[in-house]
Amino acid sequence: MAKRVSALVIKGNKVLMVKLKTQDKYMPRATWVFPFLELDEDKSPRREIISLIQKFGIEFNLTGKVFKYYPSENPKLLYFLYVMEHLNGEPEVLSFFQSYKWVPISDITSYSTSFMDNNVSRFLEEKSKEYNQN
């Protein structure tokens, strides 16, 4: 079974999205996604995603929130999604992805969300409400 680890990097009321350089072999409809990498069997999802985001050159804090699910577009792909709080810096993603942008949480559904499960969607809705109340 294929495994993927991804980061949900939150900056205020926005999340980091990256544009793929090539078509995703596991989810061909996806173009803008959360930063991710394929996970080898013997690798730690937490360690690998921390390493990837550190390579982007941004400062972040792991929140401790992790989602583990099978995306609707490909139920044979096990997804680990780590929630991170952005602290400082703009990501240097070009060696991994085509480009990036900070997307308002309220606009996230205008992107292909076949890589997200319902728990992630609900979490983002709550984050958006929480941000708007402050």
WOQUI-V320182 format. One record per helix or strand of 2 or more residues. SS is the DSSP state (hx for helix, st for strand). FROM is the first residue (numbers start at 1). LEN is the number of residues. If there is no record, write none. Layout:
BEGIN
SS,FROM,LEN
SS,FROM,LEN
END
This chain:
BEGIN
st,2,10
st,14,6
st,32,2
st,36,3
hx,45,11
st,59,12
st,77,12
st,99,6
hx,105,6
hx,118,16
END
